[in-house]
Amino acid sequence: MDTTIAFNLDQSDTSKIDIWAKVKYELTCTNGVPSGVTANDSLNMTMAGSGFTMVLRMGENLVLRSLNPGVEHAQYSFDGPVNYYARVNYTKPTTDQPNVEGTFNYNFKSIVVDPTKDPDFILSGSATFSSKGSIGKNVWNYKGTITFLGGHKAKITIDGTVYTADLMTGEVN
């Protein structure tokens, strides 16, 4: 499947939304048996309202592979980048409504998932990430890695500092 979607709505001079998306999925087979899918998607959305503008961009290029093609509920792995960008600007920003802008980029490597182990479904794998942006006058710029440990736990390294996170509760040590 390979398609482009576009949507535009102009309510007035001050209220508009534009959405553009490209979706491409390609099924792969091993010996005539479905064994994976490649997903290339992108989304660009802009909105304008009374006193604000917003931009959201997302893109991914993921490859999903069955680790045992033809077996129902088999473990699978995925790899690839996922990228996000968001910006909200206010005509008159305040402390309670500051301008916000950020990028969030991930590159997943050999993430192994067992769909029968919900909620402990991520068994292993890793990701690199980077994120930078601002909320008002507060600025961030982080790079790091995530190593998925199973049991809904992950080791997260941010600029050299190591944390252990529970992916179910959000608790970080």
BALOBA-1460 file (C-alpha; in Angstrom, 3 decimals):
// residues 173
<rec num="1" residu="m" x="0.000" y="0.000" z="0.000"/>
<rec num="2" residu="d" x="1.364" y="3.401" z="-0.958"/>
<rec num="3" residu="t" x="-0.821" y="6.475" z="-0.628"/>
<rec num="4" residu="t" x="-0.844" y="10.168" z="0.214"/>
<rec num="5" residu="i" x="-3.573" y="11.846" z="2.221"/>
<rec num="6" residu="a" x="-4.252" y="15.583" z="2.311"/>
<rec num="7" residu="f" x="-6.864" y="17.462" z="4.323"/>
<rec num="8" residu="n" x="-7.445" y="21.182" z="4.617"/>
<rec num="9" residu="l" x="-10.059" y="23.020" z="6.661"/>
<rec num="10" residu="d" x="-10.291" y="26.797" z="6.745"/>
<rec num="11" residu="q" x="-12.928" y="27.819" z="9.278"/>
<rec num="12" residu="s" x="-12.060" y="31.510" z="9.099"/>
<rec num="13" residu="d" x="-9.109" y="33.863" z="8.731"/>
<rec num="14" residu="t" x="-7.868" y="32.768" z="12.174"/>
<rec num="15" residu="s" x="-8.839" y="29.080" z="12.341"/>
<rec num="16" residu="k" x="-7.159" y="26.655" z="9.935"/>
<rec num="17" residu="i" x="-5.850" y="23.109" z="9.838"/>
<rec num="18" residu="d" x="-3.761" y="21.381" z="7.180"/>
<rec num="19" residu="i" x="-2.830" y="17.705" z="7.338"/>
<rec num="20" residu="w" x="-0.620" y="15.866" z="4.890"/>
<rec num="21" residu="a" x="0.385" y="12.240" z="5.346"/>
<rec num="22" residu="k" x="2.231" y="9.673" z="3.287"/>
<rec num="23" residu="v" x="1.726" y="6.026" z="4.147"/>
<rec num="24" residu="k" x="3.632" y="3.160" z="2.557"/>
<rec num="25" residu="y" x="3.503" y="-0.426" z="3.826"/>
<rec num="26" residu="e" x="5.199" y="-3.327" z="2.105"/>
<rec num="27" residu="l" x="4.614" y="-6.956" z="3.110"/>
<rec num="28" residu="t" x="7.560" y="-9.347" z="2.926"/>
<rec num="29" residu="c" x="7.324" y="-13.118" z="2.616"/>
<rec num="30" residu="t" x="9.634" y="-16.038" z="3.346"/>
<rec num="31" residu="n" x="8.897" y="-19.148" z="1.243"/>
<rec num="32" residu="g" x="5.444" y="-17.746" z="0.440"/>
<rec num="33" residu="v" x="4.593" y="-17.086" z="4.106"/>
<rec num="34" residu="p" x="4.141" y="-13.517" z="5.378"/>
<rec num="35" residu="s" x="7.203" y="-12.767" z="7.509"/>
<rec num="36" residu="g" x="7.374" y="-9.021" z="7.934"/>
<rec num="37" residu="v" x="6.365" y="-5.545" z="6.955"/>
<rec num="38" residu="t" x="8.199" y="-2.351" z="6.148"/>
<rec num="39" residu="a" x="6.423" y="0.825" z="7.252"/>
<rec num="40" residu="n" x="7.390" y="4.219" z="5.846"/>
<rec num="41" residu="d" x="5.020" y="6.917" z="7.125"/>
<rec num="42" residu="s" x="5.190" y="10.646" z="7.491"/>
<rec num="43" residu="l" x="2.768" y="13.231" z="8.795"/>
<rec num="44" residu="n" x="2.828" y="17.003" z="8.602"/>
<rec num="45" residu="m" x="0.104" y="18.921" z="10.428"/>
<rec num="46" residu="t" x="-0.273" y="22.663" z="10.889"/>
<rec num="47" residu="m" x="-2.971" y="24.431" z="12.849"/>
<rec num="48" residu="a" x="-3.722" y="28.069" z="13.423"/>
<rec num="49" residu="g" x="-6.228" y="29.360" z="15.898"/>
<rec num="50" residu="s" x="-6.994" y="32.537" z="17.711"/>
<rec num="51" residu="g" x="-3.682" y="33.450" z="19.298"/>
<rec num="52" residu="f" x="-1.570" y="30.398" z="18.404"/>
<rec num="53" residu="t" x="0.033" y="28.333" z="15.643"/>
<rec num="54" residu="m" x="1.091" y="24.695" z="15.864"/>
<rec num="55" residu="v" x="3.271" y="22.460" z="13.692"/>
<rec num="56" residu="l" x="3.649" y="18.697" z="14.143"/>
<rec num="57" residu="r" x="5.860" y="16.499" z="11.968"/>
<rec num="58" residu="m" x="6.383" y="12.774" z="12.405"/>
<rec num="59" residu="g" x="8.158" y="10.171" z="10.348"/>
<rec num="60" residu="e" x="9.154" y="6.547" z="10.657"/>
<rec num="61" residu="n" x="10.919" y="3.943" z="8.588"/>
<rec num="62" residu="l" x="10.449" y="0.685" z="10.491"/>
<rec num="63" residu="v" x="11.104" y="-2.901" z="9.476"/>
<rec num="64" residu="l" x="9.113" y="-5.517" z="11.395"/>
<rec num="65" residu="r" x="10.140" y="-9.195" z="11.105"/>
<rec num="66" residu="s" x="8.548" y="-12.350" z="12.475"/>
<rec num="67" residu="l" x="11.089" y="-14.494" z="14.308"/>
<rec num="68" residu="n" x="9.050" y="-17.579" z="13.390"/>
<rec num="69" residu="p" x="7.093" y="-16.871" z="10.166"/>
<rec num="70" residu="g" x="3.777" y="-18.673" z="9.878"/>
<rec num="71" residu="v" x="3.394" y="-19.254" z="13.626"/>
<rec num="72" residu="e" x="0.518" y="-17.360" z="15.217"/>
<rec num="73" residu="h" x="1.596" y="-15.006" z="18.037"/>
<rec num="74" residu="a" x="5.297" y="-15.551" z="17.232"/>
<rec num="75" residu="q" x="7.884" y="-13.191" z="18.638"/>
<rec num="76" residu="y" x="8.957" y="-10.442" z="16.276"/>
<rec num="77" residu="s" x="11.656" y="-7.823" z="16.028"/>
<rec num="78" residu="f" x="11.759" y="-4.321" z="14.646"/>
<rec num="79" residu="d" x="14.405" y="-1.830" z="13.631"/>
<rec num="80" residu="g" x="14.534" y="1.696" z="12.307"/>
<rec num="81" residu="p" x="14.193" y="5.392" z="12.994"/>
<rec num="82" residu="v" x="11.203" y="7.310" z="14.373"/>
<rec num="83" residu="n" x="11.365" y="11.121" z="14.396"/>
<rec num="84" residu="y" x="9.080" y="13.813" z="15.827"/>
<rec num="85" residu="y" x="9.071" y="17.601" z="15.710"/>
<rec num="86" residu="a" x="6.550" y="19.869" z="17.427"/>
<rec num="87" residu="r" x="6.209" y="23.618" z="17.806"/>
<rec num="88" residu="v" x="3.501" y="25.736" z="19.431"/>
<rec num="89" residu="n" x="3.808" y="29.514" z="19.238"/>
<rec num="90" residu="y" x="1.464" y="31.894" z="20.978"/>
<rec num="91" residu="t" x="0.834" y="35.436" z="19.776"/>
<rec num="92" residu="k" x="1.242" y="36.553" z="23.385"/>
<rec num="93" residu="p" x="3.159" y="33.825" z="25.253"/>
<rec num="94" residu="t" x="2.901" y="33.799" z="29.043"/>
<rec num="95" residu="t" x="4.457" y="31.820" z="31.885"/>
<rec num="96" residu="d" x="1.395" y="29.536" z="31.833"/>
<rec num="97" residu="q" x="1.351" y="29.289" z="28.024"/>
<rec num="98" residu="p" x="4.955" y="29.550" z="26.807"/>
<rec num="99" residu="n" x="6.120" y="28.873" z="23.279"/>
<rec num="100" residu="v" x="7.237" y="25.238" z="22.927"/>
<rec num="101" residu="e" x="9.503" y="23.606" z="20.347"/>
<rec num="102" residu="g" x="11.145" y="20.203" z="20.375"/>
<rec num="103" residu="t" x="12.596" y="17.360" z="18.356"/>
<rec num="104" residu="f" x="12.602" y="13.725" z="19.453"/>
<rec num="105" residu="n" x="14.599" y="11.235" z="17.373"/>
<rec num="106" residu="y" x="14.916" y="7.504" z="18.038"/>
<rec num="107" residu="n" x="16.698" y="4.728" z="16.175"/>
<rec num="108" residu="f" x="15.506" y="1.289" z="17.310"/>
<rec num="109" residu="k" x="17.809" y="-1.733" z="16.956"/>
<rec num="110" residu="s" x="16.731" y="-5.368" z="17.248"/>
<rec num="111" residu="i" x="13.763" y="-4.730" z="19.535"/>
<rec num="112" residu="v" x="12.330" y="-8.197" z="20.303"/>
<rec num="113" residu="v" x="8.659" y="-8.346" z="21.240"/>
<rec num="114" residu="d" x="6.641" y="-11.295" z="22.552"/>
<rec num="115" residu="p" x="2.951" y="-10.513" z="21.972"/>
<rec num="116" residu="t" x="1.933" y="-13.258" z="24.439"/>
<rec num="117" residu="k" x="3.691" y="-11.577" z="27.385"/>
<rec num="118" residu="d" x="1.496" y="-8.483" z="27.809"/>
<rec num="119" residu="p" x="2.395" y="-6.240" z="29.618"/>
<rec num="120" residu="d" x="6.032" y="-7.488" z="29.665"/>
<rec num="121" residu="f" x="6.166" y="-7.735" z="25.898"/>
<rec num="122" residu="i" x="9.513" y="-6.014" z="25.104"/>
<rec num="123" residu="l" x="12.132" y="-8.701" z="25.759"/>
<rec num="124" residu="s" x="15.309" y="-7.048" z="24.498"/>
<rec num="125" residu="g" x="16.861" y="-4.584" z="22.090"/>
<rec num="126" residu="s" x="18.173" y="-1.061" z="22.173"/>
<rec num="127" residu="a" x="17.689" y="2.418" z="20.840"/>
<rec num="128" residu="t" x="19.702" y="5.567" z="20.472"/>
<rec num="129" residu="f" x="17.945" y="8.870" z="20.940"/>
<rec num="130" residu="s" x="18.390" y="12.598" z="20.836"/>
<rec num="131" residu="s" x="16.048" y="15.347" z="21.913"/>
<rec num="132" residu="k" x="16.392" y="19.090" z="21.962"/>
<rec num="133" residu="g" x="14.074" y="21.999" z="22.329"/>
<rec num="134" residu="s" x="12.667" y="24.666" z="24.555"/>
<rec num="135" residu="i" x="9.687" y="25.473" z="26.730"/>
<rec num="136" residu="g" x="9.672" y="29.212" z="27.147"/>
<rec num="137" residu="k" x="13.186" y="30.141" z="28.290"/>
<rec num="138" residu="n" x="13.999" y="26.600" z="29.480"/>
<rec num="139" residu="v" x="16.155" y="24.698" z="26.998"/>
<rec num="140" residu="w" x="17.175" y="21.025" z="26.773"/>
<rec num="141" residu="n" x="19.549" y="19.037" z="24.582"/>
<rec num="142" residu="y" x="19.982" y="15.327" z="25.410"/>
<rec num="143" residu="k" x="21.504" y="12.293" z="23.696"/>
<rec num="144" residu="g" x="21.590" y="8.753" z="24.927"/>
<rec num="145" residu="t" x="20.764" y="5.094" z="24.658"/>
<rec num="146" residu="i" x="18.021" y="2.810" z="25.874"/>
<rec num="147" residu="t" x="18.674" y="-0.878" z="26.521"/>
<rec num="148" residu="f" x="15.493" y="-2.912" z="27.010"/>
<rec num="149" residu="l" x="16.063" y="-5.495" z="29.759"/>
<rec num="150" residu="g" x="12.746" y="-7.388" z="29.727"/>
<rec num="151" residu="g" x="10.336" y="-7.453" z="32.659"/>
<rec num="152" residu="h" x="9.187" y="-3.950" z="31.589"/>
<rec num="153" residu="k" x="12.563" y="-2.508" z="32.636"/>
<rec num="154" residu="a" x="15.064" y="-0.452" z="30.661"/>
<rec num="155" residu="k" x="18.512" y="0.971" z="31.260"/>
<rec num="156" residu="i" x="18.611" y="4.546" z="30.005"/>
<rec num="157" residu="t" x="21.884" y="6.422" z="29.565"/>
<rec num="158" residu="i" x="21.584" y="10.192" z="29.090"/>
<rec num="159" residu="d" x="24.766" y="12.122" z="28.430"/>
<rec num="160" residu="g" x="26.764" y="9.471" z="30.338"/>
<rec num="161" residu="t" x="24.474" y="9.134" z="33.384"/>
<rec num="162" residu="v" x="22.778" y="5.729" z="33.743"/>
<rec num="163" residu="y" x="19.223" y="5.256" z="35.026"/>
<rec num="164" residu="t" x="17.004" y="2.186" z="35.378"/>
<rec num="165" residu="a" x="13.361" y="2.763" z="34.499"/>
<rec num="166" residu="d" x="10.208" y="0.733" z="35.039"/>
<rec num="167" residu="l" x="8.312" y="1.161" z="31.778"/>
<rec num="168" residu="m" x="4.980" y="0.338" z="33.431"/>
<rec num="169" residu="t" x="5.137" y="2.718" z="36.406"/>
<rec num="170" residu="g" x="7.544" y="5.351" z="35.131"/>
<rec num="171" residu="e" x="9.684" y="4.962" z="38.274"/>
<rec num="172" residu="v" x="13.335" y="5.856" z="37.636"/>
<rec num="173" residu="n" x="16.303" y="4.855" z="39.841"/>
